Amino acid sequence: MNTNHRRHFILTLLLGAGCVLAADHPLGLNENHPYGRLTSDYVTPHVAWGNPYHAGKIRALVLAPTWSQRETVELAQRLALDYTPFMTASFMEIVQPAASDAAFRAFQPPPEVVNRVLQESLQKNYDVIVIGKLNWPLLLPRQRLQLLEKVSEGAGLVYINPPEAHKELDVITAEAPVAAAREFILGGVPVAKLPAFRTQPGEKLLKAFQFGKGRVVILDYAEKVPQKDCEGWPCLTPAWDATSYTKAADGPAPVDKLPETQWVPYEYYQSLVARAVVWAATKESPIQIQIEVPASLPWPMAAKMVTVTASGAPEKAVLQATVRDRYDPARVFPLSLKERRPDGASLALTELSCGEYFLDAWVQSPGGKSTQTWS
């Protein structure tokens, strides 16, 4: 069985800006101005894939529209990040022309402030730079050069939905793809079972390269981002289906398209981005997880065994595994350890009703204080 089949089996029978209201604005703007503010005070339900992480917090510069930067916080809940957000007006513009409506214009950041923030951000050192679906030419040539210089000097780059063709980007993807990156990033995510990727071949979804001393990951979701208004459009993960299905001719919405069934796949979209960030930042663990589930799992499920192999794990590493319901994020079942081996363990499934499930595994440092890797 391939990795995706081992990890997925069937039993037969807020994208707000996260703005902080405080007396003083960090950029000297009005105290209620949303630009330049991002808070982790509001914690949403999430799977802590790599938080805390054995390599510590990964320093990341995230470039994305203001109203989609909440996804940066969502990523930081799941992977240990020390993030610096740079906010743009949209996916196509750094700043927008001044609005004629004074009330709306009050929430537009002054262009000189935006440019100053970008220049200050580019002066810092990062483990990885994440570009969330922005159009590359929206940056000035000297700013693009600064970013590429940082990558060539060792910073990683994760570019999500880059433009189809640009000579500067062609330079960083000129070398042969790095096969090991695909194995690490995609090997830990059930890509074939996620709604957004079912028609997207793996070789199109992810490409990885070496550019100078830096690692580059291209994630292509084959989606067209909004040209102007981008409120509610995610910058790091695939957009959800926005079809209304209100007309009789449209028929009932497929189950995979219903918003309430997207919460579990969303965790794996975030896991994909997290693994891309880890690899690009050169923070991946040498430990490799392999999950083996029997080809047939007849009901009842209680005490049925699965095998988790963790090659290269420390002797006293902690191994954990759970089974997650495909459609209900509240239905998560831990597996009980039955036999520990030097390279892994045998674990027993709990009683499960018939349905569709994902199986996840973590290798944690001795004492369970941080995550070494997950799959």
ROLUMNU-705995 format. One record per residue: residue number from 1; x negated, y, z negated of N, C-alpha, C in turn; chain; residue in one letter. Coordinates in steps of 0.02 Angstrom, whole numbers. Each point is the difference from the previous one (the first is absolute). Example, Ala and Ser with C-alpha at 12.3 -4.5 7.8 and 13.67 -1.06 7.14 Angstrom:
! ROLUMNU-705995
(1,(-660,-284,-390),(45,59,0),(-45,60,0),'A','A');
(2,(18,53,36),(-42,59,-3),(39,55,-37),'A','S');
***
This chain:
! ROLUMNU-705995
(1,(-42,-60,0),(42,60,0),(-44,62,0),'A','M');
(2,(21,53,38),(-40,60,-2),(16,40,-63),'A','N');
(3,(-36,54,-11),(6,37,-63),(70,26,-11),'A','T');
(4,(30,28,54),(67,28,-9),(51,-54,-17),'A','N');
(5,(-7,-58,32),(46,-54,-15),(-10,-27,-70),'A','H');
(6,(-61,-1,-24),(-13,-24,-68),(31,46,-52),'A','R');
(7,(1,65,17),(22,48,-50),(74,14,3),'A','R');
(8,(35,-22,52),(70,15,8),(36,-64,16),'A','H');
(9,(53,-15,-37),(34,-62,12),(75,8,-12),'A','F');
(10,(39,-44,30),(72,2,-5),(24,-63,-34),'A','I');
(11,(44,6,-50),(30,-58,-32),(68,-10,34),'A','L');
(12,(8,-55,34),(61,-12,37),(53,-28,-46),'A','T');
(13,(60,-4,-13),(63,-18,-35),(34,68,-2),'A','L');
(14,(-477,1562,-166),(-2,70,-12),(-52,37,43),'A','L');
(15,(18,17,47),(-57,36,32),(3,77,-13),'A','L');
(16,(5,15,-61),(-2,71,-17),(-71,25,-5),'A','G');
(17,(-9,65,-5),(-67,28,-3),(-33,-11,-68),'A','A');
(18,(40,-12,-51),(-29,-10,-66),(-30,64,-28),'A','G');
(19,(36,54,7),(-28,65,-20),(5,10,-75),'A','C');
(20,(-48,35,-28),(-2,14,-72),(20,72,-11),'A','V');
(21,(44,10,-48),(18,68,-18),(-42,20,-61),'A','L');
(22,(-42,50,8),(-43,22,-54),(-8,75,4),'A','A');
(23,(-24,29,-54),(-6,72,-3),(-51,26,51),'A','A');
(24,(-53,-36,11),(-53,22,45),(-6,-46,59),'A','D');
(25,(-2,28,60),(-9,-40,61),(-76,-7,12),'A','H');
(26,(-23,-60,16),(-73,-10,9),(-29,40,57),'A','P');
(27,(42,22,47),(-25,38,57),(18,74,-4),'A','L');
(28,(28,21,-57),(17,70,-8),(65,20,33),'A','G');
(29,(41,-49,21),(65,15,31),(53,7,-54),'A','L');
(30,(61,14,21),(55,4,-47),(4,-64,-42),'A','N');
(31,(19,6,-63),(-1,-57,-45),(45,-57,24),'A','E');
(32,(50,14,42),(45,-51,25),(-17,-24,70),'A','N');
(33,(-55,24,27),(-18,-19,68),(-23,-73,2),'A','H');
(34,(27,-39,47),(-18,-72,2),(-67,-16,30),'A','P');
(35,(-28,47,39),(-62,-17,36),(-58,-11,-48),'A','Y');
(36,(-39,-52,14),(-60,-13,-39),(12,-35,-66),'A','G');
(37,(62,-23,-11),(16,-33,-63),(24,-71,13),'A','R');
(38,(-27,-45,-38),(20,-71,5),(-7,-31,-68),'A','L');
(39,(53,-31,-24),(-2,-26,-68),(12,-75,-1),'A','T');
(40,(-32,-33,-47),(12,-71,-12),(42,-10,-63),'A','S');
(41,(31,54,-25),(41,-4,-60),(63,-43,11),'A','D');
(42,(25,-2,61),(60,-38,15),(-22,-68,27),'A','Y');
(43,(11,-51,-40),(-23,-68,17),(59,-40,27),'A','V');
(44,(-6,-25,60),(52,-41,30),(-17,-74,-9),'A','T');
(45,(50,-44,6),(-15,-72,-2),(-50,-18,54),'A','P');
(46,(-50,-40,-18),(-53,-16,47),(-37,-62,-22),'A','H');
(47,(-37,-30,48),(-44,-56,-15),(-71,28,-4),'A','V');
(48,(-32,-9,-57),(-68,26,-9),(-50,-49,31),'A','A');
(49,(-5,3,66),(-43,-47,36),(-72,5,-25),'A','W');
(50,(-26,60,-2),(-70,9,-20),(-9,59,-48),'A','G');
(51,(42,3,-49),(-3,55,-48),(13,-27,-71),'A','N');
(52,(-53,0,-42),(-68,24,12),(-40,-46,45),'A','P');
(53,(-52,28,31),(-41,-37,49),(-71,-8,-28),'A','Y');
(54,(-30,-57,14),(-66,-16,-30),(-54,50,20),'A','H');
(55,(6,32,58),(-51,47,23),(15,71,-23),'A','A');
(56,(50,8,-43),(18,67,-24),(45,36,49),'A','G');
(57,(12,63,-12),(43,39,44),(-37,18,65),'A','K');
(58,(34,-10,55),(-28,16,66),(15,73,16),'A','I');
(59,(-51,38,15),(8,71,15),(26,7,72),'A','R');
(60,(59,31,7),(32,2,66),(24,71,16),'A','A');
(61,(-13,21,61),(31,61,28),(56,-24,44),'A','L');
(62,(61,24,-13),(59,-21,38),(29,60,36),'A','V');
(63,(-2,-2,66),(28,54,41),(67,-22,27),'A','L');
(64,(53,37,-18),(68,-18,21),(46,59,-13),'A','A');
(65,(60,0,29),(47,55,-11),(20,6,-74),'A','P');
(66,(15,61,-20),(18,15,-69),(55,-46,-26),'A','T');
(67,(54,-6,39),(59,-35,-24),(-5,-75,8),'A','W');
(68,(-56,-25,23),(-9,-73,2),(-56,-22,-47),'A','S');
(69,(-31,48,-35),(-58,-17,-43),(20,-40,-61),'A','Q');
(70,(64,-7,-15),(19,-43,-55),(-26,-71,11),'A','R');
(71,(-9,-19,63),(-27,-67,13),(-71,-7,-25),'A','E');
(72,(-36,55,-5),(-67,-4,-30),(5,-21,-73),'A','T');
(73,(49,27,-35),(11,-20,-70),(23,-73,-3),'A','V');
(74,(43,-19,47),(22,-70,1),(-59,-47,10),'A','E');
(75,(-46,18,43),(-60,-41,11),(-42,-1,-64),'A','L');
(76,(-7,57,-33),(-41,4,-60),(30,-38,-58),'A','A');
(77,(66,-12,1),(30,-43,-51),(-20,-73,10),'A','Q');
(78,(-16,-17,62),(-14,-70,17),(-74,-15,6),'A','R');
(79,(-40,51,14),(-72,-7,7),(-33,57,-38),'A','L');
(80,(-51,-15,-39),(-34,52,-39),(-32,52,46),'A','A');
(81,(29,59,2),(-24,54,44),(-13,63,-39),'A','L');
(82,(-53,35,17),(-11,69,-20),(10,41,64),'A','D');
(83,(62,24,9),(18,27,66),(0,77,1),'A','Y');
(84,(-19,25,58),(4,72,15),(46,7,60),'A','T');
(85,(60,28,-9),(46,8,56),(-13,64,38),'A','P');
(86,(-1,-4,67),(2,60,41),(66,-1,37),'A','F');
(87,(40,52,-11),(69,2,25),(5,42,63),'A','M');
(88,(33,-27,50),(14,36,62),(74,15,5),'A','T');
(89,(18,44,47),(71,18,8),(40,-58,31),'A','A');
(90,(-31,-37,44),(33,-56,33),(-54,-47,27),'A','S');
(91,(21,-50,37),(-48,-46,30),(-36,32,59),'A','F');
(92,(27,55,25),(-28,32,59),(-31,68,-13),'A','M');
(93,(12,30,-59),(-25,67,-14),(-26,5,-71),'A','E');
(94,(-56,36,-8),(-25,14,-67),(44,51,-34),'A','I');
(95,(16,53,35),(46,51,-25),(52,13,54),'A','V');
(96,(57,25,-21),(53,17,47),(8,76,4),'A','Q');
(97,(25,26,56),(13,72,4),(46,22,-56),'A','P');
(98,(-8,62,-21),(42,26,-55),(73,-4,19),'A','A');
(99,(40,-28,-45),(72,-7,12),(35,67,-4),'A','A');
(100,(53,8,39),(37,63,-1),(41,6,-65),'A','S');
(101,(19,-57,-28),(38,-1,-62),(-47,12,-59),'A','D');
(102,(12,53,-38),(-46,18,-55),(-2,-54,-53),'A','A');
(103,(57,-32,-14),(1,-52,-52),(-43,-60,21),'A','A');
(104,(3,-19,63),(-41,-55,24),(-73,21,4),'A','F');
(105,(-12,62,22),(-68,25,8),(-38,1,-66),'A','R');
(106,(36,7,-55),(-31,3,-66),(-34,-66,-17),'A','A');
(107,(21,-55,31),(-29,-65,-14),(-52,-22,52),'A','F');
(108,(-16,46,46),(-54,-14,48),(-66,26,-29),'A','Q');
(109,(-50,-42,-5),(-64,23,-27),(-35,48,48),'A','P');
(110,(-33,51,-24),(-37,45,44),(-55,-39,38),'A','P');
(111,(-9,13,65),(-51,-36,38),(-70,4,-30),'A','P');
(112,(-17,59,-29),(-67,7,-28),(-10,-46,-60),'A','E');
(113,(54,-13,-38),(-5,-46,-56),(-9,-71,24),'A','V');
(114,(38,-20,52),(-6,-68,27),(-71,-12,27),'A','V');
(115,(-26,48,37),(-67,-8,28),(-53,-3,-55),'A','N');
(116,(9,39,-52),(-48,0,-55),(1,-68,-36),'A','R');
(117,(60,-27,-10),(6,-65,-33),(-34,-54,41),'A','V');
(118,(9,2,66),(-32,-50,43),(-76,5,-3),'A','L');
(119,(-25,61,3),(-73,8,-2),(-29,-23,-67),'A','Q');
(120,(35,15,-54),(-23,-23,-66),(4,-76,-5),'A','E');
(121,(51,-29,29),(7,-73,-1),(-55,-34,38),'A','S');
(122,(-20,30,56),(-52,-30,42),(-70,6,-31),'A','L');
(123,(-6,40,-52),(-65,7,-32),(-13,-55,-52),'A','Q');
(124,(52,-37,-19),(-7,-51,-51),(-21,-67,31),'A','K');
(125,(-23,-44,-42),(-19,-67,22),(56,-50,-15),'A','N');
(126,(10,-46,47),(54,-49,-6),(-25,-70,18),'A','Y');
(127,(33,-49,-28),(-12,-69,22),(37,-15,64),'A','D');
(128,(57,34,9),(42,-13,60),(42,61,15),'A','V');
(129,(13,9,64),(44,53,24),(59,-34,33),'A','I');
(130,(61,20,-19),(61,-30,27),(37,54,39),'A','V');
(131,(14,-14,63),(38,47,42),(68,-32,13),'A','I');
(132,(52,30,-28),(67,-30,2),(41,24,59),'A','G');
(133,(-11,-30,58),(41,11,60),(-6,70,30),'A','K');
(134,(-50,39,-19),(-9,66,28),(-26,-3,71),'A','L');
(135,(19,50,39),(-28,7,67),(-71,28,-6),'A','N');
(136,(-49,-37,24),(-70,19,-8),(-15,72,21),'A','W');
(137,(26,24,57),(-17,68,22),(29,56,-43),'A','P');
(138,(42,-16,-50),(25,55,-41),(-56,30,-43),'A','L');
(139,(-54,-38,-10),(-58,27,-35),(-44,39,49),'A','L');
(140,(-33,50,-24),(-47,38,42),(-60,-45,18),'A','L');
(141,(-33,14,56),(-57,-42,20),(-53,-6,-54),'A','P');
(142,(-16,55,-35),(-53,-4,-51),(23,-43,-59),'A','R');
(143,(66,1,-15),(26,-41,-55),(-1,-74,19),'A','Q');
(144,(16,-14,63),(-4,-70,23),(-72,-24,-2),'A','R');
(145,(-46,44,19),(-71,-19,-2),(-22,-15,-71),'A','L');
(146,(22,41,-48),(-18,-11,-70),(25,-68,-24),'A','Q');
(147,(61,-18,19),(28,-64,-20),(-40,-58,29),'A','L');
(148,(-17,6,65),(-38,-54,33),(-70,-5,-30),'A','L');
(149,(-29,57,-18),(-67,-2,-31),(3,-37,-67),'A','E');
(150,(53,13,-39),(7,-35,-64),(6,-75,10),'A','K');
(151,(36,-20,52),(7,-72,13),(-66,-30,23),'A','V');
(152,(-35,34,44),(-64,-26,24),(-51,-5,-56),'A','S');
(153,(8,41,-52),(-47,0,-56),(20,-50,-54),'A','E');
(154,(58,-34,8),(16,-53,-47),(70,-1,-28),'A','G');
(155,(39,54,7),(69,0,-23),(42,-45,46),'A','A');
(156,(48,-36,-29),(45,-39,42),(53,43,31),'A','G');
(157,(33,-25,51),(56,35,32),(56,-50,13),'A','L');
(158,(59,17,-25),(61,-38,17),(45,49,36),'A','V');
(159,(11,-13,64),(42,44,41),(63,-39,19),'A','Y');
(160,(57,26,-22),(64,-33,12),(36,35,57),'A','I');
(161,(18,-39,50),(33,26,60),(-38,58,33),'A','N');
(162,(-62,-11,21),(-36,54,35),(30,11,69),'A','P');
(163,(-16,56,32),(24,10,69),(-28,-54,46),'A','P');
(164,(36,-14,53),(-19,-56,44),(-69,10,31),'A','E');
(165,(-17,61,17),(-65,10,33),(-29,68,-20),'A','A');
(166,(-62,-1,-20),(-37,62,-14),(-74,-17,4),'A','H');
(167,(-38,40,36),(-70,-16,12),(-40,-6,-65),'A','K');
(168,(16,44,-49),(-37,-3,-63),(13,-65,-37),'A','E');
(169,(63,-22,0),(17,-62,-33),(-27,-60,38),'A','L');
(170,(-6,7,66),(-29,-55,39),(-73,-13,-20),'A','D');
(171,(-33,52,-24),(-70,-8,-20),(-5,-46,-61),'A','V');
(172,(45,9,-48),(-6,-40,-61),(27,-71,9),'A','I');
(173,(35,-12,55),(25,-68,13),(-37,-33,58),'A','T');
(174,(-58,27,17),(-36,-26,58),(-34,-66,-13),'A','A');
(175,(-19,-13,-63),(-34,-62,-16),(48,-59,-2),'A','E');
(176,(-27,-60,-1),(41,-60,-4),(38,-2,-66),'A','A');
(177,(63,-22,0),(39,-4,-63),(-34,-46,-51),'A','P');
(178,(11,15,-63),(-28,-39,-55),(50,-54,-19),'A','V');
(179,(-14,-62,17),(48,-54,-13),(11,-12,-74),'A','A');
(180,(-51,8,-40),(7,-12,-72),(51,46,-32),'A','A');
(181,(7,60,28),(49,47,-28),(70,-26,10),'A','A');
(182,(15,-26,58),(67,-28,14),(15,-57,-48),'A','R');
(183,(-50,-42,-11),(11,-57,-45),(15,24,-71),'A','E');
(184,(-36,50,-23),(10,25,-69),(67,36,-6),'A','F');
(185,(14,46,46),(59,43,-7),(64,-38,15),'A','I');
(186,(3,-33,57),(62,-35,19),(8,-66,-35),'A','L');
(187,(-56,-30,-21),(4,-66,-32),(36,1,-66),'A','G');
(188,(7,58,-31),(34,5,-64),(70,27,4),'A','G');
(189,(28,7,60),(66,29,9),(41,-45,47),'A','V');
(190,(63,-15,-18),(42,-43,43),(28,38,60),'A','P');
(191,(-44,23,44),(19,45,54),(56,-28,43),'A','V');
(192,(-3,-63,18),(49,-29,46),(71,0,-29),'A','A');
(193,(7,7,-65),(65,-3,-32),(27,68,-20),'A','K');
(194,(-34,53,19),(21,67,-18),(39,31,58),'A','L');
(195,(59,29,-12),(43,24,54),(-34,48,49),'A','P');
(196,(-41,45,-25),(-30,51,43),(-52,-28,47),'A','A');
(197,(-25,-61,-13),(-56,-27,39),(18,-62,41),'A','F');
(198,(62,-19,0),(18,-62,33),(-11,2,76),'A','R');
(199,(3,58,29),(-13,6,72),(-67,33,14),'A','T');
(200,(-41,8,-51),(-64,33,7),(-56,-51,-8),'A','Q');
(201,(-35,-17,54),(-55,-49,-6),(-55,26,-47),'A','P');
(202,(-31,-47,-36),(-52,19,-49),(-57,39,31),'A','G');
(203,(-19,-16,61),(-57,35,31),(18,72,17),'A','E');
(204,(65,15,7),(22,68,12),(9,38,-65),'A','K');
(205,(23,-36,-52),(14,31,-64),(-63,26,-33),'A','L');
(206,(-54,-37,3),(-61,19,-37),(-62,-9,43),'A','L');
(207,(-42,51,-2),(-66,-3,31),(-50,30,-49),'A','K');
(208,(-59,-28,-3),(-50,24,-47),(-68,5,35),'A','A');
(209,(-37,52,-17),(-64,14,33),(-51,25,-51),'A','F');
(210,(-62,0,21),(-54,31,-37),(-21,62,38),'A','Q');
(211,(-1,58,-34),(-21,62,32),(-56,30,-42),'A','F');
(212,(-62,-8,23),(-56,20,-41),(-2,-42,-63),'A','G');
(213,(-1,34,-57),(1,-35,-64),(70,-11,-26),'A','K');
(214,(50,27,34),(69,-3,-25),(42,-53,35),'A','G');
(215,(49,-25,-36),(47,-49,27),(65,36,20),'A','R');
(216,(28,-23,55),(61,32,27),(54,-53,8),'A','V');
(217,(61,15,-24),(58,-43,10),(54,39,35),'A','V');
(218,(26,-27,54),(56,30,36),(61,-44,-12),'A','I');
(219,(52,29,-29),(65,-34,-9),(50,31,48),'A','L');
(220,(28,-40,44),(46,26,51),(68,-35,-9),'A','D');
(221,(50,38,-24),(66,-28,-11),(45,4,61),'A','Y');
(222,(-27,26,55),(39,5,63),(64,40,-10),'A','A');
(223,(-6,56,-37),(58,42,-11),(-16,71,22),'A','E');
(224,(51,36,18),(-8,69,21),(19,46,-57),'A','K');
(225,(-49,39,-24),(14,44,-57),(37,62,23),'A','V');
(226,(38,32,-45),(36,61,18),(-48,55,22),'A','P');
(227,(21,39,49),(-41,54,25),(1,60,-47),'A','Q');
(228,(56,11,-34),(5,59,-45),(22,-21,-70),'A','K');
(229,(66,-8,-9),(25,-16,-65),(-22,-70,-21),'A','D');
(230,(-31,-5,-58),(-26,-65,-22),(20,-17,-71),'A','C');
(231,(50,37,-27),(22,-15,-68),(24,-72,-5),'A','E');
(232,(-26,-36,-48),(23,-68,-10),(-34,-51,45),'A','G');
(233,(-45,21,44),(-34,-47,44),(-65,-21,-34),'A','W');
(234,(-11,-65,-9),(-59,-22,-37),(-64,12,39),'A','P');
(235,(-54,16,-35),(-64,14,32),(-47,-60,-1),'A','C');
(236,(12,-49,-44),(-47,-56,-6),(30,-66,21),'A','L');
(237,(64,-9,-7),(32,-64,16),(49,8,58),'A','T');
(238,(24,-55,29),(47,6,56),(65,34,-20),'A','P');
(239,(29,37,46),(64,32,-13),(56,-53,0),'A','A');
(240,(49,11,-41),(57,-46,-3),(47,14,59),'A','W');
(241,(38,-49,18),(49,8,54),(52,52,-20),'A','D');
(242,(8,52,42),(47,54,-15),(65,-6,38),'A','A');
(243,(11,-56,35),(63,-10,36),(58,0,-49),'A','T');
(244,(54,36,17),(56,7,-47),(46,-62,0),'A','S');
(245,(5,-34,57),(45,-57,8),(72,16,-20),'A','Y');
(246,(21,63,10),(68,19,-18),(50,-13,56),'A','T');
(247,(-25,-5,62),(45,-13,56),(14,-75,6),'A','K');
(248,(61,-16,16),(19,-70,7),(-42,-35,53),'A','A');
(249,(-19,39,52),(-39,-30,54),(-69,-21,-23),'A','A');
(250,(-24,32,-54),(-66,-18,-25),(0,-67,-37),'A','D');
(251,(60,-19,-22),(5,-62,-38),(-26,8,-70),'A','G');
(252,(5,-52,-40),(-27,5,-69),(-76,5,1),'A','P');
(253,(-27,34,-49),(-72,8,-5),(-32,-67,-17),'A','A');
(254,(-56,-17,35),(-36,-61,-19),(-24,6,-72),'A','P');
(255,(-3,-56,-35),(-20,1,-70),(-67,34,-10),'A','V');
(256,(-47,-14,45),(-67,29,-7),(-1,75,9),'A','D');
(257,(54,28,28),(2,72,12),(34,39,-57),'A','K');
(258,(33,-35,-45),(34,34,-55),(-51,32,-47),'A','L');
(259,(12,62,-21),(-49,33,-45),(-13,-39,-63),'A','P');
(260,(52,-30,-29),(-10,-35,-64),(-42,-62,6),'A','E');
(261,(-12,-24,62),(-43,-59,9),(-72,19,19),'A','T');
(262,(-16,65,-3),(-67,23,20),(-48,6,-58),'A','Q');
(263,(25,-3,-62),(-43,14,-57),(-55,-52,-8),'A','W');
(264,(16,-64,11),(-52,-51,-6),(-51,5,57),'A','V');
(265,(21,4,64),(-50,10,53),(-42,62,-11),'A','P');
(266,(29,52,-30),(-39,61,-12),(-61,-13,-43),'A','Y');
(267,(5,-46,-48),(-57,-16,-42),(-57,-29,43),'A','E');
(268,(17,-39,50),(-52,-31,42),(-27,50,52),'A','Y');
(269,(41,48,21),(-27,54,42),(-52,39,-40),'A','Y');
(270,(15,15,-63),(-48,35,-42),(-62,-43,-12),'A','Q');
(271,(10,-65,-9),(-57,-45,-9),(-45,1,61),'A','S');
(272,(29,3,59),(-40,4,62),(-43,63,0),'A','L');
(273,(30,57,-16),(-37,63,-2),(-54,-4,-54),'A','V');
(274,(17,-28,-58),(-48,-5,-54),(-60,-42,19),'A','A');
(275,(11,-56,33),(-55,-43,21),(-42,34,54),'A','R');
(276,(32,39,44),(-38,38,50),(-44,52,-34),'A','A');
(277,(27,34,-51),(-39,50,-36),(-59,-33,-36),'A','V');
(278,(12,-57,-32),(-53,-35,-36),(-56,-20,47),'A','V');
(279,(18,-27,58),(-52,-22,47),(-38,60,28),'A','W');
(280,(36,52,21),(-33,59,29),(-46,33,-50),'A','A');
(281,(18,-3,-65),(-41,31,-52),(-57,-45,-22),'A','A');
(282,(-6,-59,30),(-52,-49,-18),(6,-19,-74),'A','T');
(283,(61,-12,-22),(13,-17,-70),(31,-70,-6),'A','K');
(284,(-2,-40,54),(33,-65,-3),(-40,-49,-43),'A','E');
(285,(35,-46,-30),(-31,-53,-40),(-20,-58,46),'A','S');
(286,(-54,-35,-16),(-18,-58,41),(45,-61,-13),'A','P');
(287,(43,4,-50),(45,-56,-16),(52,-8,56),'A','I');
(288,(12,-61,19),(50,-15,52),(54,-45,-30),'A','Q');
(289,(62,22,10),(57,-38,-25),(33,-38,57),'A','I');
(290,(15,-63,-13),(39,-40,47),(57,-32,-39),'A','Q');
(291,(60,4,29),(60,-27,-32),(27,-57,42),'A','I');
(292,(11,-56,-31),(25,-58,35),(68,-20,-29),'A','E');
(293,(51,3,42),(67,-19,-19),(19,-61,42),'A','V');
(294,(29,-51,-29),(20,-59,40),(44,20,59),'A','P');
(295,(-6,-36,55),(39,16,60),(74,-7,-14),'A','A');
(296,(20,-44,-45),(70,-10,-16),(9,8,-75),'A','S');
(297,(47,42,-19),(14,11,-71),(75,-13,-13),'A','L');
(298,(19,-62,-6),(71,-14,-11),(23,22,-69),'A','P');
(299,(63,20,-3),(30,19,-64),(13,-63,-41),'A','W');
(300,(-7,1,-67),(-17,56,-43),(-74,15,-1),'A','P');
(301,(-16,62,-20),(-69,24,6),(-42,-8,-63),'A','M');
(302,(32,-7,-56),(-36,-1,-64),(-55,-52,2),'A','A');
(303,(-60,21,-21),(-59,-42,-7),(-33,-18,66),'A','A');
(304,(26,23,57),(-35,-10,63),(-66,39,-3),'A','K');
(305,(-53,-29,28),(-67,29,-9),(-23,38,62),'A','M');
(306,(-37,54,-12),(-35,37,53),(-73,6,-23),'A','V');
(307,(-44,8,48),(-72,4,-14),(-26,68,20),'A','T');
(308,(-35,33,-45),(-32,64,14),(-75,-9,-8),'A','V');
(309,(-37,11,54),(-73,-5,-1),(-29,71,-1),'A','T');
(310,(-47,11,-45),(-33,65,-5),(-75,-10,7),'A','A');
(311,(-24,-2,62),(-71,-13,12),(-42,59,-22),'A','S');
(312,(-52,-14,-39),(-45,53,-23),(22,36,-62),'A','G');
(313,(54,-22,-32),(24,33,-60),(-45,-14,-60),'A','A');
(314,(-9,48,-46),(-39,-13,-60),(30,-57,-41),'A','P');
(315,(-42,-32,-39),(22,-60,-37),(60,15,-45),'A','E');
(316,(1,58,-32),(53,16,-47),(52,48,30),'A','K');
(317,(2,3,65),(50,43,33),(70,-24,-16),'A','A');
(318,(47,46,-1),(70,-16,-14),(38,-5,65),'A','V');
(319,(36,-55,9),(38,-11,62),(75,5,-16),'A','L');
(320,(35,43,36),(72,8,-9),(36,-6,66),'A','Q');
(321,(61,-25,-1),(40,-6,61),(73,8,-17),'A','A');
(322,(37,29,47),(72,9,-8),(36,-18,64),'A','T');
(323,(64,-15,-6),(44,-9,57),(49,57,0),'A','V');
(324,(8,32,58),(41,61,6),(57,-11,50),'A','R');
(325,(60,14,-21),(58,-7,45),(-5,50,57),'A','D');
(326,(13,-23,60),(-6,43,59),(48,59,-2),'A','R');
(327,(59,-9,-28),(52,52,4),(14,35,-65),'A','Y');
(328,(-23,-26,-56),(16,30,-65),(-65,14,-38),'A','D');
(329,(-21,63,-4),(-63,16,-33),(-1,-16,-75),'A','P');
(330,(59,-9,-29),(3,-16,-71),(-14,-74,-14),'A','A');
(331,(3,-41,51),(-8,-73,-9),(-73,-18,14),'A','R');
(332,(-41,2,-53),(-71,-18,4),(-13,-52,-54),'A','V');
(333,(-31,-56,21),(-8,-56,-46),(-74,-19,-5),'A','F');
(334,(-28,3,-60),(-70,-20,-9),(-7,-76,5),'A','P');
(335,(-57,-22,26),(-14,-72,4),(-40,-21,-61),'A','L');
(336,(12,-59,-24),(-36,-24,-59),(-60,-42,20),'A','S');
(337,(-55,11,-35),(-63,-35,14),(5,-73,-24),'A','L');
(338,(-16,-46,45),(2,-71,-18),(-69,-31,-2),'A','K');
(339,(-43,21,45),(-68,-27,2),(-48,53,25),'A','E');
(340,(-51,15,-38),(-50,49,20),(-61,-36,26),'A','R');
(341,(-26,23,57),(-60,-29,29),(-52,55,9),'A','R');
(342,(-63,-17,11),(-51,53,9),(17,48,57),'A','P');
(343,(33,-24,52),(13,42,58),(74,20,6),'A','D');
(344,(39,-10,-52),(70,19,5),(43,-37,-50),'A','G');
(345,(63,-13,20),(46,-31,-47),(60,-29,36),'A','A');
(346,(33,-46,-33),(65,-25,21),(52,32,-45),'A','S');
(347,(53,26,30),(52,35,-37),(68,-29,16),'A','L');
(348,(43,2,-49),(67,-29,8),(51,55,14),'A','A');
(349,(43,-13,49),(55,46,14),(54,-6,-54),'A','L');
(350,(36,53,-10),(56,-2,-45),(63,-19,39),'A','T');
(351,(56,-6,-34),(63,-16,35),(21,59,42),'A','E');
(352,(11,-11,64),(19,52,47),(63,-20,36),'A','L');
(353,(42,49,13),(58,-12,43),(-23,-1,72),'A','S');
(354,(41,-27,45),(-18,-2,70),(-6,71,28),'A','C');
(355,(-50,10,41),(-10,67,27),(-70,8,29),'A','G');
(356,(-18,62,9),(-64,18,32),(-44,36,-51),'A','E');
(357,(-63,-20,-4),(-44,26,-53),(-70,14,28),'A','Y');
(358,(-35,44,-37),(-71,11,11),(-37,-26,-61),'A','F');
(359,(-61,-24,12),(-42,-22,-55),(-63,44,-1),'A','L');
(360,(-13,32,-57),(-56,46,-7),(-49,-26,-52),'A','D');
(361,(-64,15,9),(-50,-22,-48),(-51,55,-12),'A','A');
(362,(-25,2,-62),(-51,48,-20),(-57,-37,-34),'A','W');
(363,(-61,24,12),(-58,-21,-40),(-20,61,-40),'A','V');
(364,(1,-6,-66),(-17,55,-44),(-66,-13,-36),'A','Q');
(365,(-31,53,-20),(-64,-6,-36),(11,-37,-66),'A','S');
(366,(-53,-29,-29),(7,-34,-65),(35,46,-51),'A','P');
(367,(51,-27,-31),(40,39,-47),(60,33,33),'A','G');
(368,(4,-4,68),(57,28,35),(5,75,0),'A','G');
(369,(-58,35,-7),(1,73,-7),(5,36,67),'A','K');
(370,(-20,-32,54),(3,32,66),(6,-53,54),'A','S');
(371,(25,21,58),(9,-46,56),(-63,-4,43),'A','T');
(372,(-22,-61,13),(-56,-11,45),(24,-1,73),'A','Q');
(373,(55,-36,13),(30,-2,66),(69,-29,-7),'A','T');
(374,(39,6,54),(69,-26,0),(16,-26,69),'A','W');
(375,(53,-39,4),(21,-27,65),(74,-18,-3),'A','S');
***
